[in-house]
Amino acid sequence: FGSKPEANRWGGDRPAPSVAVETRPLTTQSYDVWVDSYGTAKALTETRLVSEINGKVIAVSPNIRAGGSFKKGDVLVQLEDRECRFEVDVAASAAAEAEVVYLQEQAQAEFAAQDWNEKPQSDAARQLALRIPQVEAAKAALQAAKSRLEKAQLDLDRTKIVAPFDGKVLAQMIDIG
C-alpha cells in the first residue's frame, strides 16, 4: 500500500490525444490461401476383393497392378469355370428328374382320389390313400433340386470377379495359376 503506483489522469491543462479511425462497409471476396504442409493422403475406404469360390486363376486384368485403377463393372479376375459348368449341368438334370417325380406323384394322387371305393376312417389313412405325404415329399425334393441348380449357377457366375465400384489398386496379391 505504501508504494502503489499512481494513475495518470488527463488533466484539464492538456488535450486528450486524438485517434483517426476510418470505417468502410464489409464486402465479400474470394482469394487464394496457400498452406504449406506435408503428410500422407489415404483413401477413406480400403477393402480386399476376395473370391467367394475356390478355383484356379486363368486371367488377371492388366489393371490389377499396384497403382492401377479400375471402373465399376470391369472384370478383374477370371477363374476356371469347367467344374462349375459341370455342376450346373448335373443340377439341371436333377431338377428335371425331380419335376418328373413330382408330376407323377400328383397324377397318382388324382388316380387314388378317383379310385376310392370306401373312405378310410382315420385322417392319417385318408392322407396316405390320397398320397398327400408323397406329393409333399416330391414337391420338397423338386424345390431342393431347383435351389441346388440356382447355387450352381451362382457359383458359375462367381468365376468372374467383377469390380463392385471404381477403385485404385494398392497391392496385387493374385496372379495366373
CORKAPE-V887069 format. One record per run of one state. SS is the DSSP state (A for helix, B for strand, O for the rest). FROM is the first residue (numbers start at 1). TO is the last residue. If there is no record, write none. Layout:
SS:FROM:TO
SS:FROM:TO
This chain:
O:1:56
B:57:60
O:61:68
B:69:70
O:71:74
B:75:79
O:80:81
A:82:114
O:115:122
A:123:129
O:130:131
A:132:157
O:158:159
B:160:162
O:163:166
B:167:168
O:169:177
